Amino acid sequence: MSRSHGKHRILRLISLLALAWVSRAAADPAPTFHEPWRPQFHFTAPDTWMNDPNGMLFYEGEYHLFYQNNPFGNRWGHMSWGHAVSRDLTHWEHLPLALAEADGVMIFSGSAVVDWKNTSGFGQRGKPPLVAIYTGHHTTKPLQQQHIAYSNDRGRTWTKFTGNPVLDIGEADFRDPKVFWHEATGRWVMAVSWPQKRKVRFYASPDLKSWTHLSDFGPAGSTTGIWECPDLFPVKAEGRGGRSRWVLVVNVGSGAPAGGSGTQYFVGEFDGARFVPDTASGVPTKGDAHWADFGPDFYAAVSWSDVPKRDGRRLWIGWMSNWTYANDVPTLPWRSAMTLPRELALRETPEGWRLLQVPVRETRGLRGPGSSLRGATVPGADAWLGQRRFPAGLAELELQFEQVPRAGVLTLTCRHGSIGETRVEADLGAAVLRVDRTRSGRSDFNPGFAAVHQAPLRLADGRLSLRLLADVSSLEVFAQGGETVMTGLVLPASPGLTFSLAATEEARGLRVASVALFPLKPSVPPGSPSRP
């Protein structure tokens, strides 16, 4: 049997096994939260389409997550805001649709805030209102405007403002407002995308109803795709005693390192009116942008507002898909998931400031009894890993290496069930991290899905750290304390997960300082069936 013929037989077997697995779910379209490929600790909508996270805020002990939702099917369309809340960022309670398409206006992406000072006048009985700021997308004419809605019952019901729109420049593409309170100037600030012009526009308001233009940023960085879903916030610098820098996030519809959509960011200063990136001239250039995630499935990332100061964290979440194939991922009755919520910090490197991302600390609450190994060779760690299996496919793995050479390749293989694997490779000579999902499982729904993706890997002090969280249909890889991150979907032909570790001859001298391995518990919604 030729190699090519054997490869085709294996791919056909993967496809047949995957189709058989999916057919069991198709027979019963009611959501169980245990369908094939349904994530078990990542957020998903119960039974419909989902894309961008929207309106995230914290209020009275609850993290709110709104999201772009088609309540009538599992493909993009009829955009409205779905809604869920959580007290720990891991277990989510699904709530009724928050803002619905009506009167020829879809509810596109946006943000939400707690109007603590009741500047809008929407508050009642001395309590602050929650105010959502979103794009109204007209279906009968080429027009996008910014609208607002408010809630006085902890976000359970919403009233659209009768004075909408609150901002209209007569553009067909003008969307995704992110609003925050700027304490130094005592007013609200909005960052909103001007997609086709590859710009972010800044506006100010005293009351969330009337807006004045301040400045524009861009084009800069990646301009291959349209600009969407901006965000602007201060982030604490690692080891700097609370010092912060401002980060401007710009999501791009195409042209990301892994192909398709992705998230870029700029580091600089914001004076309440204008964002200036860290360049000698203050003028943005293509080289000023950095990528938040080098995997194929991280988009529309935006942060939570109103996280209490005593907490002090900057938290965000992204949509775990890619516009290249988002409508075609073969899941039923839902489609797409969010990434894990992540904590952000900044690290100063010889090349400049870089964003650090790690899963929120609450994720550790999903860990079951773990096991660990300290001080081993690569073959010894491989033998230890080979004794551990995860039938449900849910696991977290942390690896710390010392005496890392500048040559050779270290490979961590994630084996999926009885057939299929995803490889995570640290190429020490090239200083890159790769994730290879060409043999992970089902990929026939899009020719670009099965691919190898790579990211820069900064090796310092002869140390390397890798942290991987595996769900039923995804891998999130955090290297060097979250300095390099790669997120990708995988669609295994059968459930189950095991790990193996190998190194080429040039890298065999490195030392495995420690390994920690944990099964992860599902965080299924309240009232859904317990996991079999």
LOKOL-629592 format. One record per residue (C-alpha): residue number from 1; x, y, z. Coordinates in steps of 0.5 Angstrom, whole numbers. Layout:
BEGIN
<resi NUM; c1 X; c2 Y; c3 Z>
...
REM end
This chain:
BEGIN
<resi 1; c1 0; c2 0; c3 0>
<resi 2; c1 3; c2 7; c3 -2>
<resi 3; c1 4; c2 12; c3 3>
<resi 4; c1 -1; c2 17; c3 0>
<resi 5; c1 -6; c2 11; c3 -1>
<resi 6; c1 -5; c2 10; c3 6>
<resi 7; c1 -6; c2 17; c3 8>
<resi 8; c1 -13; c2 17; c3 4>
<resi 9; c1 -15; c2 11; c3 8>
<resi 10; c1 -14; c2 14; c3 15>
<resi 11; c1 -17; c2 21; c3 13>
<resi 12; c1 -23; c2 17; c3 10>
<resi 13; c1 -24; c2 13; c3 17>
<resi 14; c1 -23; c2 19; c3 21>
<resi 15; c1 -29; c2 22; c3 17>
<resi 16; c1 -33; c2 16; c3 17>
<resi 17; c1 -32; c2 16; c3 25>
<resi 18; c1 -34; c2 23; c3 26>
<resi 19; c1 -40; c2 23; c3 22>
<resi 20; c1 -43; c2 17; c3 26>
<resi 21; c1 -41; c2 21; c3 32>
<resi 22; c1 -45; c2 27; c3 30>
<resi 23; c1 -51; c2 23; c3 27>
<resi 24; c1 -52; c2 21; c3 34>
<resi 25; c1 -53; c2 28; c3 36>
<resi 26; c1 -57; c2 30; c3 30>
<resi 27; c1 -63; c2 25; c3 31>
<resi 28; c1 -64; c2 29; c3 38>
<resi 29; c1 -64; c2 36; c3 36>
<resi 30; c1 -65; c2 38; c3 43>
<resi 31; c1 -59; c2 41; c3 47>
<resi 32; c1 -56; c2 36; c3 52>
<resi 33; c1 -49; c2 40; c3 53>
<resi 34; c1 -46; c2 33; c3 52>
<resi 35; c1 -47; c2 32; c3 44>
<resi 36; c1 -40; c2 30; c3 40>
<resi 37; c1 -35; c2 36; c3 40>
<resi 38; c1 -39; c2 40; c3 45>
<resi 39; c1 -34; c2 44; c3 50>
<resi 40; c1 -35; c2 42; c3 57>
<resi 41; c1 -32; c2 47; c3 60>
<resi 42; c1 -32; c2 53; c3 55>
<resi 43; c1 -38; c2 57; c3 54>
<resi 44; c1 -43; c2 55; c3 49>
<resi 45; c1 -50; c2 57; c3 47>
<resi 46; c1 -55; c2 52; c3 48>
<resi 47; c1 -57; c2 51; c3 41>
<resi 48; c1 -56; c2 56; c3 36>
<resi 49; c1 -51; c2 60; c3 33>
<resi 50; c1 -46; c2 65; c3 37>
<resi 51; c1 -40; c2 69; c3 35>
<resi 52; c1 -37; c2 76; c3 38>
<resi 53; c1 -37; c2 77; c3 46>
<resi 54; c1 -41; c2 83; c3 47>
<resi 55; c1 -43; c2 87; c3 53>
<resi 56; c1 -39; c2 84; c3 59>
<resi 57; c1 -39; c2 87; c3 65>
<resi 58; c1 -39; c2 85; c3 73>
<resi 59; c1 -45; c2 88; c3 77>
<resi 60; c1 -47; c2 85; c3 84>
<resi 61; c1 -43; c2 79; c3 84>
<resi 62; c1 -45; c2 77; c3 77>
<resi 63; c1 -40; c2 77; c3 71>
<resi 64; c1 -45; c2 78; c3 65>
<resi 65; c1 -43; c2 75; c3 58>
<resi 66; c1 -47; c2 78; c3 52>
<resi 67; c1 -46; c2 75; c3 45>
<resi 68; c1 -48; c2 75; c3 38>
<resi 69; c1 -53; c2 70; c3 37>
<resi 70; c1 -58; c2 68; c3 32>
<resi 71; c1 -64; c2 65; c3 36>
<resi 72; c1 -67; c2 62; c3 30>
<resi 73; c1 -61; c2 57; c3 27>
<resi 74; c1 -54; c2 55; c3 28>
<resi 75; c1 -51; c2 60; c3 22>
<resi 76; c1 -50; c2 67; c3 22>
<resi 77; c1 -56; c2 72; c3 21>
<resi 78; c1 -62; c2 75; c3 25>
<resi 79; c1 -56; c2 78; c3 30>
<resi 80; c1 -59; c2 79; c3 37>
<resi 81; c1 -56; c2 79; c3 44>
<resi 82; c1 -56; c2 72; c3 48>
<resi 83; c1 -54; c2 73; c3 55>
<resi 84; c1 -51; c2 69; c3 61>
<resi 85; c1 -48; c2 70; c3 68>
<resi 86; c1 -43; c2 67; c3 72>
<resi 87; c1 -41; c2 68; c3 79>
<resi 88; c1 -34; c2 65; c3 78>
<resi 89; c1 -33; c2 65; c3 70>
<resi 90; c1 -33; c2 58; c3 69>
<resi 91; c1 -40; c2 56; c3 71>
<resi 92; c1 -45; c2 60; c3 67>
<resi 93; c1 -53; c2 61; c3 67>
<resi 94; c1 -56; c2 62; c3 61>
<resi 95; c1 -62; c2 67; c3 61>
<resi 96; c1 -67; c2 69; c3 56>
<resi 97; c1 -65; c2 73; c3 50>
<resi 98; c1 -63; c2 80; c3 52>
<resi 99; c1 -63; c2 85; c3 46>
<resi 100; c1 -67; c2 82; c3 40>
<resi 101; c1 -67; c2 84; c3 32>
<resi 102; c1 -73; c2 89; c3 31>
<resi 103; c1 -76; c2 94; c3 26>
<resi 104; c1 -71; c2 92; c3 21>
<resi 105; c1 -65; c2 93; c3 26>
<resi 106; c1 -60; c2 88; c3 28>
<resi 107; c1 -57; c2 88; c3 34>
<resi 108; c1 -49; c2 88; c3 32>
<resi 109; c1 -43; c2 88; c3 37>
<resi 110; c1 -42; c2 93; c3 43>
<resi 111; c1 -41; c2 94; c3 50>
<resi 112; c1 -44; c2 95; c3 57>
<resi 113; c1 -43; c2 99; c3 63>
<resi 114; c1 -45; c2 100; c3 70>
<resi 115; c1 -47; c2 108; c3 70>
<resi 116; c1 -45; c2 109; c3 77>
<resi 117; c1 -47; c2 116; c3 77>
<resi 118; c1 -53; c2 115; c3 74>
<resi 119; c1 -51; c2 120; c3 68>
<resi 120; c1 -56; c2 117; c3 63>
<resi 121; c1 -62; c2 119; c3 68>
<resi 122; c1 -64; c2 112; c3 67>
<resi 123; c1 -63; c2 109; c3 74>
<resi 124; c1 -69; c2 108; c3 79>
<resi 125; c1 -69; c2 108; c3 87>
<resi 126; c1 -62; c2 110; c3 88>
<resi 127; c1 -59; c2 105; c3 84>
<resi 128; c1 -55; c2 105; c3 78>
<resi 129; c1 -57; c2 103; c3 71>
<resi 130; c1 -54; c2 98; c3 67>
<resi 131; c1 -53; c2 101; c3 60>
<resi 132; c1 -51; c2 97; c3 53>
<resi 133; c1 -48; c2 101; c3 48>
<resi 134; c1 -49; c2 97; c3 41>
<resi 135; c1 -49; c2 98; c3 34>
<resi 136; c1 -56; c2 98; c3 30>
<resi 137; c1 -55; c2 95; c3 23>
<resi 138; c1 -60; c2 96; c3 19>
<resi 139; c1 -63; c2 91; c3 14>
<resi 140; c1 -66; c2 95; c3 9>
<resi 141; c1 -61; c2 100; c3 8>
<resi 142; c1 -53; c2 101; c3 8>
<resi 143; c1 -53; c2 104; c3 15>
<resi 144; c1 -50; c2 103; c3 22>
<resi 145; c1 -51; c2 107; c3 28>
<resi 146; c1 -50; c2 107; c3 35>
<resi 147; c1 -55; c2 105; c3 40>
<resi 148; c1 -56; c2 104; c3 47>
<resi 149; c1 -61; c2 100; c3 52>
<resi 150; c1 -62; c2 100; c3 59>
<resi 151; c1 -64; c2 95; c3 65>
<resi 152; c1 -66; c2 97; c3 72>
<resi 153; c1 -66; c2 89; c3 74>
<resi 154; c1 -59; c2 87; c3 74>
<resi 155; c1 -59; c2 86; c3 67>
<resi 156; c1 -65; c2 81; c3 66>
<resi 157; c1 -70; c2 86; c3 62>
<resi 158; c1 -68; c2 91; c3 57>
<resi 159; c1 -71; c2 98; c3 55>
<resi 160; c1 -68; c2 101; c3 48>
<resi 161; c1 -67; c2 108; c3 49>
<resi 162; c1 -73; c2 112; c3 45>
<resi 163; c1 -68; c2 117; c3 43>
<resi 164; c1 -64; c2 112; c3 39>
<resi 165; c1 -59; c2 113; c3 35>
<resi 166; c1 -54; c2 116; c3 40>
<resi 167; c1 -49; c2 117; c3 34>
<resi 168; c1 -50; c2 117; c3 27>
<resi 169; c1 -44; c2 119; c3 22>
<resi 170; c1 -48; c2 116; c3 16>
<resi 171; c1 -44; c2 110; c3 14>
<resi 172; c1 -45; c2 103; c3 12>
<resi 173; c1 -39; c2 100; c3 16>
<resi 174; c1 -39; c2 104; c3 23>
<resi 175; c1 -39; c2 99; c3 29>
<resi 176; c1 -37; c2 95; c3 35>
<resi 177; c1 -37; c2 101; c3 40>
<resi 178; c1 -33; c2 100; c3 47>
<resi 179; c1 -35; c2 105; c3 52>
<resi 180; c1 -31; c2 106; c3 59>
<resi 181; c1 -31; c2 111; c3 64>
<resi 182; c1 -25; c2 116; c3 64>
<resi 183; c1 -24; c2 118; c3 71>
<resi 184; c1 -18; c2 123; c3 69>
<resi 185; c1 -23; c2 127; c3 65>
<resi 186; c1 -30; c2 125; c3 68>
<resi 187; c1 -33; c2 123; c3 62>
<resi 188; c1 -35; c2 117; c3 58>
<resi 189; c1 -30; c2 115; c3 52>
<resi 190; c1 -32; c2 111; c3 46>
<resi 191; c1 -28; c2 107; c3 42>
<resi 192; c1 -31; c2 105; c3 35>
<resi 193; c1 -29; c2 102; c3 29>
<resi 194; c1 -29; c2 105; c3 22>
<resi 195; c1 -28; c2 98; c3 19>
<resi 196; c1 -27; c2 100; c3 11>
<resi 197; c1 -22; c2 105; c3 13>
<resi 198; c1 -18; c2 101; c3 18>
<resi 199; c1 -19; c2 106; c3 23>
<resi 200; c1 -21; c2 107; c3 31>
<resi 201; c1 -25; c2 113; c3 32>
<resi 202; c1 -26; c2 116; c3 39>
<resi 203; c1 -32; c2 120; c3 42>
<resi 204; c1 -33; c2 123; c3 49>
<resi 205; c1 -40; c2 124; c3 52>
<resi 206; c1 -42; c2 126; c3 59>
<resi 207; c1 -49; c2 122; c3 59>
<resi 208; c1 -48; c2 116; c3 54>
<resi 209; c1 -53; c2 120; c3 50>
<resi 210; c1 -49; c2 125; c3 46>
<resi 211; c1 -43; c2 124; c3 43>
<resi 212; c1 -37; c2 129; c3 41>
<resi 213; c1 -31; c2 126; c3 36>
<resi 214; c1 -24; c2 127; c3 39>
<resi 215; c1 -19; c2 123; c3 35>
<resi 216; c1 -18; c2 118; c3 30>
<resi 217; c1 -13; c2 112; c3 30>
<resi 218; c1 -10; c2 108; c3 24>
<resi 219; c1 -9; c2 105; c3 19>
<resi 220; c1 -3; c2 102; c3 23>
<resi 221; c1 -1; c2 95; c3 24>
<resi 222; c1 -5; c2 89; c3 20>
<resi 223; c1 -9; c2 93; c3 15>
<resi 224; c1 -11; c2 87; c3 10>
<resi 225; c1 -17; c2 85; c3 13>
<resi 226; c1 -23; c2 90; c3 16>
<resi 227; c1 -22; c2 93; c3 23>
<resi 228; c1 -27; c2 91; c3 28>
<resi 229; c1 -29; c2 90; c3 35>
<resi 230; c1 -24; c2 95; c3 38>
<resi 231; c1 -22; c2 96; c3 46>
<resi 232; c1 -18; c2 101; c3 50>
<resi 233; c1 -16; c2 99; c3 57>
<resi 234; c1 -10; c2 100; c3 62>
<resi 235; c1 -6; c2 94; c3 64>
<resi 236; c1 -1; c2 93; c3 69>
<resi 237; c1 6; c2 92; c3 68>
<resi 238; c1 9; c2 85; c3 71>
<resi 239; c1 14; c2 87; c3 76>
<resi 240; c1 13; c2 94; c3 76>
<resi 241; c1 9; c2 96; c3 83>
<resi 242; c1 3; c2 97; c3 79>
<resi 243; c1 5; c2 101; c3 74>
<resi 244; c1 0; c2 101; c3 68>
<resi 245; c1 0; c2 102; c3 60>
<resi 246; c1 -5; c2 103; c3 55>
<resi 247; c1 -7; c2 97; c3 50>
<resi 248; c1 -11; c2 99; c3 44>
<resi 249; c1 -14; c2 92; c3 41>
<resi 250; c1 -16; c2 92; c3 34>
<resi 251; c1 -19; c2 85; c3 31>
<resi 252; c1 -18; c2 84; c3 24>
<resi 253; c1 -23; c2 80; c3 19>
<resi 254; c1 -17; c2 77; c3 15>
<resi 255; c1 -10; c2 77; c3 15>
<resi 256; c1 -8; c2 74; c3 22>
<resi 257; c1 -2; c2 70; c3 22>
<resi 258; c1 -6; c2 63; c3 22>
<resi 259; c1 -10; c2 66; c3 16>
<resi 260; c1 -17; c2 69; c3 17>
<resi 261; c1 -19; c2 73; c3 23>
<resi 262; c1 -15; c2 75; c3 29>
<resi 263; c1 -13; c2 80; c3 34>
<resi 264; c1 -8; c2 85; c3 34>
<resi 265; c1 -6; c2 90; c3 40>
<resi 266; c1 -2; c2 96; c3 40>
<resi 267; c1 1; c2 99; c3 47>
<resi 268; c1 2; c2 106; c3 48>
<resi 269; c1 -1; c2 112; c3 52>
<resi 270; c1 -8; c2 115; c3 52>
<resi 271; c1 -9; c2 122; c3 55>
<resi 272; c1 -17; c2 122; c3 55>
<resi 273; c1 -17; c2 124; c3 48>
<resi 274; c1 -12; c2 121; c3 43>
<resi 275; c1 -8; c2 114; c3 43>
<resi 276; c1 -1; c2 115; c3 42>
<resi 277; c1 3; c2 108; c3 41>
<resi 278; c1 10; c2 107; c3 43>
<resi 279; c1 14; c2 109; c3 37>
<resi 280; c1 20; c2 115; c3 37>
<resi 281; c1 15; c2 119; c3 33>
<resi 282; c1 9; c2 118; c3 36>
<resi 283; c1 6; c2 116; c3 29>
<resi 284; c1 3; c2 109; c3 28>
<resi 285; c1 7; c2 104; c3 23>
<resi 286; c1 6; c2 97; c3 21>
<resi 287; c1 11; c2 95; c3 26>
<resi 288; c1 7; c2 97; c3 32>
<resi 289; c1 2; c2 92; c3 32>
<resi 290; c1 3; c2 85; c3 36>
<resi 291; c1 -2; c2 79; c3 36>
<resi 292; c1 -5; c2 77; c3 42>
<resi 293; c1 -6; c2 70; c3 40>
<resi 294; c1 -2; c2 66; c3 34>
<resi 295; c1 -7; c2 60; c3 33>
<resi 296; c1 -13; c2 60; c3 28>
<resi 297; c1 -19; c2 61; c3 33>
<resi 298; c1 -18; c2 67; c3 37>
<resi 299; c1 -22; c2 73; c3 35>
<resi 300; c1 -27; c2 79; c3 37>
<resi 301; c1 -23; c2 79; c3 44>
<resi 302; c1 -26; c2 85; c3 49>
<resi 303; c1 -25; c2 86; c3 56>
<resi 304; c1 -30; c2 86; c3 62>
<resi 305; c1 -32; c2 93; c3 65>
<resi 306; c1 -33; c2 94; c3 72>
<resi 307; c1 -29; c2 89; c3 75>
<resi 308; c1 -28; c2 91; c3 82>
<resi 309; c1 -22; c2 95; c3 84>
<resi 310; c1 -20; c2 91; c3 90>
<resi 311; c1 -20; c2 85; c3 85>
<resi 312; c1 -15; c2 89; c3 80>
<resi 313; c1 -15; c2 84; c3 74>
<resi 314; c1 -16; c2 86; c3 67>
<resi 315; c1 -20; c2 80; c3 64>
<resi 316; c1 -22; c2 79; c3 57>
<resi 317; c1 -25; c2 73; c3 53>
<resi 318; c1 -25; c2 72; c3 45>
<resi 319; c1 -29; c2 68; c3 40>
<resi 320; c1 -26; c2 61; c3 39>
<resi 321; c1 -27; c2 61; c3 32>
<resi 322; c1 -25; c2 64; c3 25>
<resi 323; c1 -29; c2 67; c3 20>
<resi 324; c1 -26; c2 63; c3 14>
<resi 325; c1 -30; c2 57; c3 17>
<resi 326; c1 -34; c2 59; c3 22>
<resi 327; c1 -41; c2 57; c3 19>
<resi 328; c1 -39; c2 51; c3 17>
<resi 329; c1 -36; c2 47; c3 23>
<resi 330; c1 -40; c2 41; c3 23>
<resi 331; c1 -43; c2 41; c3 30>
<resi 332; c1 -51; c2 41; c3 32>
<resi 333; c1 -55; c2 44; c3 35>
<resi 334; c1 -50; c2 49; c3 37>
<resi 335; c1 -45; c2 53; c3 33>
<resi 336; c1 -38; c2 56; c3 36>
<resi 337; c1 -35; c2 57; c3 43>
<resi 338; c1 -32; c2 62; c3 47>
<resi 339; c1 -25; c2 61; c3 49>
<resi 340; c1 -23; c2 61; c3 57>
<resi 341; c1 -23; c2 68; c3 60>
<resi 342; c1 -16; c2 70; c3 61>
<resi 343; c1 -12; c2 75; c3 66>
<resi 344; c1 -8; c2 80; c3 62>
<resi 345; c1 -1; c2 83; c3 64>
<resi 346; c1 4; c2 87; c3 60>
<resi 347; c1 12; c2 84; c3 60>
<resi 348; c1 17; c2 89; c3 58>
<resi 349; c1 22; c2 85; c3 53>
<resi 350; c1 28; c2 87; c3 49>
<resi 351; c1 23; c2 88; c3 43>
<resi 352; c1 18; c2 92; c3 47>
<resi 353; c1 12; c2 91; c3 51>
<resi 354; c1 8; c2 84; c3 50>
<resi 355; c1 1; c2 82; c3 53>
<resi 356; c1 1; c2 76; c3 58>
<resi 357; c1 -5; c2 72; c3 58>
<resi 358; c1 -7; c2 66; c3 63>
<resi 359; c1 -13; c2 63; c3 64>
<resi 360; c1 -17; c2 66; c3 70>
<resi 361; c1 -15; c2 63; c3 77>
<resi 362; c1 -22; c2 61; c3 78>
<resi 363; c1 -21; c2 56; c3 72>
<resi 364; c1 -16; c2 52; c3 78>
<resi 365; c1 -23; c2 50; c3 81>
<resi 366; c1 -25; c2 45; c3 75>
<resi 367; c1 -18; c2 41; c3 77>
<resi 368; c1 -19; c2 34; c3 79>
<resi 369; c1 -14; c2 30; c3 83>
<resi 370; c1 -8; c2 31; c3 80>
<resi 371; c1 -1; c2 28; c3 79>
<resi 372; c1 6; c2 31; c3 79>
<resi 373; c1 13; c2 29; c3 77>
<resi 374; c1 20; c2 33; c3 78>
<resi 375; c1 27; c2 33; c3 76>
<resi 376; c1 26; c2 28; c3 70>
<resi 377; c1 29; c2 27; c3 63>
<resi 378; c1 25; c2 27; c3 57>
<resi 379; c1 24; c2 20; c3 56>
<resi 380; c1 23; c2 19; c3 63>
<resi 381; c1 17; c2 24; c3 63>
<resi 382; c1 15; c2 21; c3 57>
<resi 383; c1 14; c2 14; c3 60>
<resi 384; c1 10; c2 18; c3 66>
<resi 385; c1 6; c2 21; c3 62>
<resi 386; c1 4; c2 15; c3 58>
<resi 387; c1 1; c2 12; c3 64>
<resi 388; c1 -4; c2 17; c3 65>
<resi 389; c1 -11; c2 17; c3 60>
<resi 390; c1 -17; c2 22; c3 60>
<resi 391; c1 -23; c2 18; c3 57>
<resi 392; c1 -27; c2 25; c3 57>
<resi 393; c1 -21; c2 29; c3 54>
<resi 394; c1 -21; c2 34; c3 59>
<resi 395; c1 -14; c2 36; c3 62>
<resi 396; c1 -9; c2 41; c3 64>
<resi 397; c1 -2; c2 40; c3 63>
<resi 398; c1 4; c2 44; c3 66>
<resi 399; c1 11; c2 43; c3 63>
<resi 400; c1 17; c2 47; c3 66>
<resi 401; c1 24; c2 46; c3 62>
<resi 402; c1 31; c2 48; c3 64>
<resi 403; c1 38; c2 48; c3 61>
<resi 404; c1 34; c2 49; c3 54>
<resi 405; c1 39; c2 49; c3 48>
<resi 406; c1 38; c2 53; c3 42>
<resi 407; c1 38; c2 47; c3 38>
<resi 408; c1 33; c2 41; c3 36>
<resi 409; c1 25; c2 40; c3 37>
<resi 410; c1 21; c2 38; c3 43>
<resi 411; c1 15; c2 35; c3 41>
<resi 412; c1 9; c2 34; c3 46>
<resi 413; c1 3; c2 30; c3 42>
<resi 414; c1 -4; c2 30; c3 44>
<resi 415; c1 -7; c2 23; c3 42>
<resi 416; c1 -14; c2 24; c3 41>
<resi 417; c1 -18; c2 17; c3 42>
<resi 418; c1 -17; c2 11; c3 38>
<resi 419; c1 -14; c2 15; c3 32>
<resi 420; c1 -12; c2 22; c3 31>
<resi 421; c1 -7; c2 27; c3 34>
<resi 422; c1 -5; c2 34; c3 35>
<resi 423; c1 3; c2 36; c3 36>
<resi 424; c1 5; c2 42; c3 40>
<resi 425; c1 13; c2 43; c3 37>
<resi 426; c1 18; c2 48; c3 40>
<resi 427; c1 23; c2 49; c3 35>
<resi 428; c1 29; c2 51; c3 39>
<resi 429; c1 33; c2 53; c3 34>
<resi 430; c1 28; c2 57; c3 30>
<resi 431; c1 25; c2 60; c3 36>
<resi 432; c1 18; c2 58; c3 34>
<resi 433; c1 12; c2 55; c3 37>
<resi 434; c1 8; c2 50; c3 32>
<resi 435; c1 1; c2 47; c3 33>
<resi 436; c1 0; c2 42; c3 28>
<resi 437; c1 -7; c2 40; c3 27>
<resi 438; c1 -7; c2 36; c3 20>
<resi 439; c1 -8; c2 30; c3 23>
<resi 440; c1 -13; c2 32; c3 29>
<resi 441; c1 -19; c2 29; c3 26>
<resi 442; c1 -25; c2 32; c3 22>
<resi 443; c1 -23; c2 37; c3 17>
<resi 444; c1 -26; c2 36; c3 11>
<resi 445; c1 -31; c2 42; c3 12>
<resi 446; c1 -26; c2 47; c3 10>
<resi 447; c1 -20; c2 46; c3 6>
<resi 448; c1 -16; c2 51; c3 10>
<resi 449; c1 -18; c2 48; c3 17>
<resi 450; c1 -12; c2 42; c3 17>
<resi 451; c1 -6; c2 46; c3 18>
<resi 452; c1 0; c2 48; c3 22>
<resi 453; c1 1; c2 54; c3 25>
<resi 454; c1 7; c2 58; c3 29>
<resi 455; c1 8; c2 63; c3 33>
<resi 456; c1 15; c2 67; c3 36>
<resi 457; c1 18; c2 63; c3 42>
<resi 458; c1 22; c2 68; c3 46>
<resi 459; c1 27; c2 63; c3 50>
<resi 460; c1 31; c2 67; c3 56>
<resi 461; c1 35; c2 64; c3 61>
<resi 462; c1 35; c2 57; c3 58>
<resi 463; c1 28; c2 56; c3 61>
<resi 464; c1 21; c2 54; c3 57>
<resi 465; c1 14; c2 53; c3 60>
<resi 466; c1 8; c2 50; c3 57>
<resi 467; c1 1; c2 50; c3 59>
<resi 468; c1 -4; c2 47; c3 55>
<resi 469; c1 -12; c2 46; c3 57>
<resi 470; c1 -15; c2 41; c3 53>
<resi 471; c1 -23; c2 41; c3 52>
<resi 472; c1 -27; c2 36; c3 48>
<resi 473; c1 -26; c2 40; c3 41>
<resi 474; c1 -20; c2 45; c3 43>
<resi 475; c1 -13; c2 46; c3 45>
<resi 476; c1 -11; c2 53; c3 49>
<resi 477; c1 -3; c2 53; c3 49>
<resi 478; c1 0; c2 58; c3 54>
<resi 479; c1 8; c2 59; c3 53>
<resi 480; c1 13; c2 63; c3 57>
<resi 481; c1 8; c2 65; c3 62>
<resi 482; c1 3; c2 67; c3 57>
<resi 483; c1 8; c2 71; c3 53>
<resi 484; c1 6; c2 66; c3 47>
<resi 485; c1 -1; c2 64; c3 46>
<resi 486; c1 -4; c2 59; c3 41>
<resi 487; c1 -12; c2 57; c3 41>
<resi 488; c1 -14; c2 52; c3 36>
<resi 489; c1 -21; c2 48; c3 35>
<resi 490; c1 -20; c2 40; c3 34>
<resi 491; c1 -25; c2 35; c3 32>
<resi 492; c1 -23; c2 28; c3 34>
<resi 493; c1 -26; c2 22; c3 31>
<resi 494; c1 -27; c2 19; c3 38>
<resi 495; c1 -27; c2 21; c3 45>
<resi 496; c1 -21; c2 21; c3 50>
<resi 497; c1 -14; c2 24; c3 51>
<resi 498; c1 -7; c2 22; c3 52>
<resi 499; c1 0; c2 25; c3 52>
<resi 500; c1 7; c2 24; c3 50>
<resi 501; c1 13; c2 27; c3 50>
<resi 502; c1 20; c2 27; c3 45>
<resi 503; c1 26; c2 31; c3 43>
<resi 504; c1 31; c2 31; c3 37>
<resi 505; c1 38; c2 29; c3 39>
<resi 506; c1 40; c2 36; c3 39>
<resi 507; c1 35; c2 37; c3 45>
<resi 508; c1 36; c2 31; c3 49>
<resi 509; c1 40; c2 35; c3 54>
<resi 510; c1 34; c2 39; c3 57>
<resi 511; c1 32; c2 38; c3 63>
<resi 512; c1 24; c2 37; c3 65>
<resi 513; c1 24; c2 41; c3 72>
<resi 514; c1 17; c2 39; c3 73>
<resi 515; c1 10; c2 36; c3 70>
<resi 516; c1 3; c2 37; c3 73>
<resi 517; c1 -3; c2 34; c3 70>
<resi 518; c1 -10; c2 35; c3 72>
<resi 519; c1 -16; c2 32; c3 70>
<resi 520; c1 -21; c2 38; c3 69>
<resi 521; c1 -29; c2 37; c3 71>
<resi 522; c1 -34; c2 40; c3 66>
<resi 523; c1 -38; c2 46; c3 68>
<resi 524; c1 -45; c2 44; c3 65>
<resi 525; c1 -50; c2 49; c3 66>
<resi 526; c1 -55; c2 48; c3 72>
<resi 527; c1 -61; c2 44; c3 70>
<resi 528; c1 -57; c2 40; c3 64>
<resi 529; c1 -56; c2 33; c3 65>
<resi 530; c1 -50; c2 30; c3 69>
<resi 531; c1 -44; c2 28; c3 65>
<resi 532; c1 -45; c2 20; c3 63>
REM end
